[in-house]
Amino acid sequence: QVQLVESGGGLVQPGGSLRLSCAASGFAFRRYIMTWVRQAPGKELEWVSSIGSTGGSIRYADSVKGRFIISRDNAKNTLYLQMNSLKPEDTAQYYCANSIARGQGTQVTVSS
């Protein structure tokens, strides 16, 4: 059974940091490009960042470039998103995804 389980979300003040994790199981994680997407209340799903199967080919949305860092540990079947200098507009449900699945998401709220 393919599973993606996100964790690490929470409430943080503007300027703060969070590290999201996504634990993968049920498929060959190391073979897949992995992606973080997010959805804010009342808005469409937004692509945030992607990383190639071996950790290269990293891309970011302009809205997070220079603040977020995507990484993966294929030995642990885990995807990460380090989020720094968080802004209120980063508030959203964050999901990890690939071509065959998407997780249930973890909520990130940036507010003072």
PyMOL commands that set and color helices and strands:
alter all, ss='L'
color gray80, all
select helices_A, chain A and resi 29-31+88-90
alter helices_A, ss='H'
color red, helices_A
select strands_A, chain A and resi 3-7+10-12+18-25+34-39+46-51+59-60+68-73+78-83+92-97+106-110
alter strands_A, ss='S'
color yellow, strands_A
deselect
rebuild
show_as cartoon
